[in-house]
Amino acid sequence: VSYRFVLYLLIFLLFFLSLLCLGQMTDLLYTEKELVQSLREYIKAEETKLASVKSWANKLDALTRVSTTDPEGYLAHPVNAYKLMKRLNTEWNELESLVLQNPSDGFISNMSVHRQYFPDEEDETGAAKALMRLQDTYQLDSEAFSKGKLPGMQSDAFLTVDDCFDMGKTAYNDADYYHAVLWMQQSLKQLDAGEEAATTKAEILDYLSYSVYQMGDLPRAIELTRRLVAIDPSHQRAGGNLRYFEKLLFKQLNELNQAYQPASEEPIQLGTYNRPKDHLPERETYEALCRGEGIKLVRKRSRLFCRYQDGFRNPRLLLKPMKEEDEWDSPHIVRYLDVLSSEEIDKIKELAKPRLARATVRDPKTGVLTTAQYRVSKSAWLEGEDDPVIARVNQRIEDITGLTVDTAELLQVANYGVGGQYEPHYDFSRRDEPDAFKRLGTGNRVATFLNYMSDVTAGGATVFPDFGAAIWPRKGTAVFWYNLFKSGEGDYRTRHAACPVLVGSKWVSNKWIHERGQEFRRPCGLTEVD
């Protein structure tokens, strides 16, 4: 109902007042009163809506002032990155629905223009899973995470009751009950502490009790379900679940001849339940290395481990040789200092940003590139013809390594944002993957040259689980290793991983150098492991 409509109706009524009898006019008085009440309800609804929109505007105005002061620094915190995804995918949609209650063409048309650039539901889910990945790798409890407390730093970033609930729901919908328990428990804890939220306690208990049951903790599932029934006796599933859980528990106790033990009163937190095993055999070793645990001696102290390297008397390196440091003895991994200048790094990023797309991996059976959950980053491929800087970097890699890059793959630029990672993998193709690089026609990947183009505040190390090495990103440096022995056999010790980025943004560029063209630059060895 609009103001104009109500006004016309009142004029219409007043016009006919003189034509009606007293009784009819009395009825119209009550009608008028009802119309006035309806008008006031309309005004109140409009004022409530406007107050809500003002509240949104004030909150987002304050937020964007902070976030745009230092965009990269703000998004370096994974909680801020997740909440940005959540706001643009979910909360702005709620605001749009609110405004649409009464058309606002200017706002809606503006939303329509920008909507194509908004993250979608998959992006929001991916950001939530990234936080859980960080939680696992760096052993962060949900409470510290929700308060923005990360190793070595404190931030104003925080997760609300509703944020934690949405995190838990994301895990629940993925049948990931381990994380669903952790985040539903944190949501419940913050709600019990008095934090206001749209999410109700009954909703949280519904998800939490069933997730705890899925983790095999029947006593606690029963206790939580009883709390749910007490809050909402008519809940659609709670009563049936409670009877089922109790029946199942007492059956188990009878079979084991054990007495009933009440549920633990300790809060559910990291370590309460064992994390389910997954596809990665070296998961624990890999994640420990990412945390800086279990790292072994990186080099022999009995010999020199740093030197100047002139690329075997390469003319371009004679006047300015590279600084070379040993990171590991066998397999031999070296780090080169001052490989890329800040200006070169900025140019490479500038060229790559418009081309960045979800990174792919090569299917070992088909050789076709595809996306995978174990590699979470965005990448772009740059050719020497794209810019003189790329041509210069390619030439520098050839000068340093003494290997031709004519048969190498293009320079790959990768950006690892919040939770970005690449789980343990080999760069070379194994014997059961004979067609992996067949399309290229340049043989296997003989070596890897990896440029670090940013420092990383926390996380993001390159780790080698087989022998316990961790190499931390240092802007402008590069690491190099051979993937194949001189015999052409793969060196399985070079299985490595890019740890999830905890705080910051990790930029790298790498050159995969292939076998063809290296016949006289790296001659074959006499044994399989030369």
N, C-alpha and C positions, 0 to 999 in steps of 0.2 A: 504494500500500500504506500503511495507517495503522498507528499504534502499537498500537491495540486489536486489529487483525487479527493482527499478528505475535505479540502476547502470547497470544491465544487459541490460535494455532497451536503455540506452545511448550508451553503447558499440555497440549494434546492429545497432543503427542509424549511428554511426560514421563509422562502417564497410561498410555500403552501400552508404556513401556519394559520393565516387569516381565513382559509377556506374550510378548515377542519373544526369539528365540534370539540367541546371541552375535553370529552373523554379521549378523543383521538389525539388531542394535543398533549394530554397527560402521558399517553403512551410514547409520544415522540420525545417528551422530556427524558424518559428513560432510555430511549434510543440514542438521543443526543449524548446522554451521560456515558452510554456504552461506547459511542464513537470517540468521545473525548478520552476515555480510558484506553481505547485501542490506539488513539493517536499518541498518548503518553507512552504506551508500551513500545510503539514504533520509535519514538524519540529516544527512549531508554536503550532500545536495542542498537540504534545508530550510535549513541554515545558510548555504549559498551564496546561496540566494534571499533569505534575511533580510538577509544582509550587503549584497546588491545594493540591496534596498529601503531599508536604513539609509543607504547611500551616496547614493541618490536624495534621501531625506528631508533629509539634511544639506546637500547641494548646493542643493536648492530652498529650504530654510529660510533659508540665507545669502542666496540670490538675492532671495527675496521681502522679506526685511528691508530690503535696499537699495532695491528697486524701489518698495515702498510708503511709504518715507520721503518721497519726492517723485515721485508717479506721473507727473505731466505732464512733469516734468524728465527722468525716466528714459525715457519713451516719446518724448520729443522727439528722441532720437538714433535715426536710422533703423535702425541695426544692432540696437538693443535691441527696436524694434518688430517687425522681421523675426523675431528669435529668439523673441519671445513667440508669434508666429503659429506658428512651427515647433514650439516646445515643446508647445503645446496641441493642435496637429493631429497631430503625429507621435510625439513622445517620451512624452507621457502615455498614448498608445495602447500603446506598448511596455511601459510600467509596468503598465498594466491587464492585458496578456497575461501578464506575469510573475506578478502576484498571482493571476491566474485559474488558474495551474498547481495551486493548492490553494485551494479557494473561500474567499473573505474577504467575506462578505455585507455587512458594514458599509461597507467601502471601495467595493465595486462599486455598492451602492445610492446611495452619495454621488456616485460618478462619473456614474451614470445621471441623477441630478437635475440635475447641472451640465452634462452633455454638450450639452444643447440650446443652451447659450450659448457653446460652444466654436467657434472658427473651423474651417472645413472646409478641404478640400484646395485649393479654389479661392482661399480667402483666403491660404493659405500661398504658393501660386503667385503670387498678385497682389503679395504683399509682396516676394517675390524679384525680380519684374519691376520693382518700384518701386526697389529698390536698383540695378538695372542702368540704369534711367532716370536716376537721380541720377548714376551713374558716367559716363554719356554726357554729360549736360548740363553737369556741373561738372568734367569731365575728371579723374576720380579713378582712380588706378591701384588694382588689386585688392589689392595688398599693404597700402597705406595704409588702404584701406577695411576690410580684415580685422583690422587693428590698432586700428580705431576712430578713426583720424586723419582729421579733417575740417578744412576751411579754418577757421582761427581758433579751433580747440578740440582738446583731447585728452581721451579718455575711457577708462574701463576696459572698455568694450564691445569685444568681439572675435569673430571668426569662426574656428571650428575647421576642421581638415581636412575633417571630415564636413559642416560647414556649407557650405564652399566647394564641395565635391563636389555637394551637393544644389543649390546655386545653378547650377552648370554643367549639371547634369542637367535642371533646369527649362528652361534655355535650349535644350539639346539636343533635348528633347522637343517644343519649339516650333519646331524647325528653325532656331533662332537660333545658328548655329555661331560667329559672331563672339564673342558673350558666353560661349558654351560653352568656347571656347579660353581666354579670359581667366581664367575661374574654375577650370577643370580644371588649368590651369598653376599657379595659386596653391595649389590643393589639393596638387598634386604637390610644389611647393616646400616647403610646410610639413611634408609627410610626410618628405621627404628631410632636413629639418632636425632630425628626430628626434621630432616630435610624435606621440603615440600616437593611433590612430584605428581605428575599425571598418572603414573603407574601405581596401581593399588597393591597392597600387601598380598591380597588373595591371588592376584596375577603372578606375582613373584613366587609365592609358595607353590602354586600349581606347577610351574616349570621346574622349580628347584627340587621338589619332592620326587618327581618322576625321574629327573636326571640323576639324583642320588640313588634311586632304585636301580637305574641302568648301570651305575658304578658298583653295584653289588652290596650296598650298605643298607640292608633292610631295616634294622632298628632305627636308624636316623630317618629313613624314608617314611616309616610309620609315624615317628614323632612329628615330622614336618607336615604330613598329611592330616594328622589330628589337629594341628594348629589351623590348617586350612579349613577343616570342617567346623571348628569352633567359630571362625570368622564368618564363614558362609555355609551354613548347614544345607542349603539347597543347591550347592555347587553340582554341576552336571556330572563330573567324573570323580570327585573327591571321595564320596562314600563308597563307591564300587572299588576304587583303588585301595582304600584303607582296608576293606574286608579281604581283598586279594593279597595285599602285602602281609597282613597278619596271618592269614592261612598259610602262605608260603613260608613265613619265618618259623612258625610253630612246627610245620612239617619238617623243616631242616633241623630244628632243635631236637625233635623226637628221634630223627634218624641218627643224629650225632650224640644223643643222650646228654644234651647240655641244657643248662638252665638259662632262662631269659636274662639277658643283660641289657639294661636301659641304654639308650643312645648316648654317645659321648656328648658332654656339654661344651667341649672345645669347639671354637668356630672352625668352619671349613676353610682352609687356606692352602696355599701352595705346599705340597708335601703330605696333605691328609690322605690323598689317594695317589696311587701309582699312575703315571702317565702311560696310556696305551702304546704298545710298540707299533712302529710303522714300517715303511718299505726300506728305510735306510739302515744298513747293518752297523755303521759306525756313528750313529746319531749321537751317542753320549760323548764319544771322543771329539767329534767335530764341534759340538756345542761347548765343551769344556775349553777347547782351544780358542773359540771365539771370545770366551770370558777371560782369556789369559791364563787359564789353568792348564797344567800338564805340558807346558812348553819345555822342550828339551834344549840342551846347549846348541846354539846356532852355528858355532864354528870352532875349529880347533885353536886353542890359545897358543899353541906351540909354533905357529907360523904367521907370517904377515897376512892380514885379511883385507887390507885396503891398498889401492895402487892407482896409478894413472894408466889409462889404456888408450893407445893411439890407433886401434883398429889395424894392427899388424902393419904399422908404418903407412897408414892411409894419409894421403896429402891433406885432406880436409881436417884431420885430427892432429896433425903434427904440432901446430902452433897452439892448439887448445884441446889437449887430450881430455877424455872423459874420466871422471872420478868413479872408480869401481870398488864396490865393497862386496865381500862374500856374505851371503845370508845363510847358506848351507853348503856343506862339503860334498855330500854324495846322496842324491843327485846334486850336481853343482848348480846353485841358484845364486845369481849375482844381482846387486842393485846398482844402478847408475844414477849419479846425482846431477842435477841441473841439465836434464835432458830437454825439457820444454820450458820456455820462458813464459811469464804471465801473459804477455801479449799473444803468444802462439796459442796458449790454452784458451784465452778469451775468443780468439778467432775460430778455433775448432768448435767450441761450444755454440758460437753464433751460427756456424754453418750447419751444425747438427740439430739444433732445437726444432726448426720447422719440419724435420724429417723423423723425429723420434716416434717410435711405435713400439708396442709391446714386443719385448725380445723373444726370439724363437730359438728352438733347438732342432737339430737334425735327427729325424726318426732313424734309428740305426738299421731298421729293416728296409725302409723304402728310400731313405736318403732325402725325403721331403722335409722342408722346414715347417715346424708347428710350434704352438705355444705349450707351455707346461707349468704346473704349479711349483715345481722345484726350481724354476728360474723366474724370478720376479724383478724385472727391470725394464727400462725402455732403451732402445738402441737405434742407431742410424749408421749407415755405411757411407764413407766418403772416399772419392777418387782423387788421384793426383791432379786431374784436370779441373777439379772443382775450385781450387785456389792454390796459389804458389806456396802457401803455408803447408798444405797437405803434401805437395810434392817434396818440399824441403824436409818434412818429418820422415817421409818414406825413405829418402836418401840418407838421412841421418841414421835410421835403423839399419840400413844396409852397411853403412860405414862402421858402425859400432860392432855389429855381429859378424861381419865378414861374409854374410849370406846374401844371395840375391833376393830382392823382393819382387822381381819381375813375375814370378809364379806365385807370389803370396796373395792372400785374400785382401780385399779392400780394408782400409783402416776402419775398424768398428769402434764407434763411440757409444758408451753405455752410461746411463744415469740410474743410480740406485737411490730411490727415495725412502720414505718411511717403510721399514721392514724389508727393504729390497735385499735380495739374496740370490745366490746360485749354489745350490746344494752340491756336495761332493760329486765330481765328474772327471772324466778324462778329456783332454783336448784332442787326442789322437783317436783314430778308429781302431778297434780291436779286430782280431781274426774273424769273429762272428759278425762283423760289419763290413764285408768286402766292398760294398757299393756306397759307403758313406760319402766319399769324395770322388766317385767315379765321374760325375757330371763335370767336375772341374778339370779332370784330366791332368792333375799336377801332383799326384801321389798323396801320401799321408802328410799330416801336420808334423813337421820335424821339430819345430821350436815355437815358443810363445814369447812375445815381447809385449809387456804390459805397462802402459804409462798411467801413473796416478796424476790426475788433473785437479785434485782438491784434497785438502786435509779433511779428516772426519773427526768430529768431536768425540763420539763414542761408537764403538762397534766398527763393522766394515772391514775387518782384517781379511787377508788372503791366507787360508790355512791349508796345511798338508797333513791330514790325519794319519797317513801311513807312518810318518816318522816324527810327528809332533812339532812341526814348525808353524809359526805364525808371523806373517809379514804385514806390518801396519802401513796404511796409506800415508805418504808424505808428498805433498804437492810438488810437481816438477821432477820427481824421480821416476825411475822405471825399473822393473825387474825382468830378468830373462832366464829361461831354462830350456833345455832340450827335452822334448817329449819322447824321442826315439833314441835308442842306442845307435852307434855307428853302423851296426849290422842291419839296421832297419826295424829291429824288433822294438815293440813298445816298452817304455819304462813305466811299469805299473805303480811305481812309487810316486809318480807325479800327479796322482789323483788329488785334486784340490777343490777348494770351495771359496766362495765369496760370502763372508758372514753377514747376517742382517745388519743394516745400518740402524743403530739405536738412536743416535742424535746427530743430525746433520744431513748433508747430501753428498753422496759419493759419485764423482765423475772419473771415469777411466776411458782410455782408448787402447786398443790392442791390435797387434799385427800377428796373424797366424802365418808362419812361414812354412812352405811346403817343400817336399823332397826334390822335385824336378828343378834342375839348374844348380843343385848343390854338389854334383858329382865330383868336381875338382876343388870345391871350397871346403867340403867336409868329407874326405874319402872314407870308404867303408873300413870297418875294423876287422880283425882276424877272428874274433870270437863273438859269441852272441851278445855279451854284455860289455863290449868295448865302448 
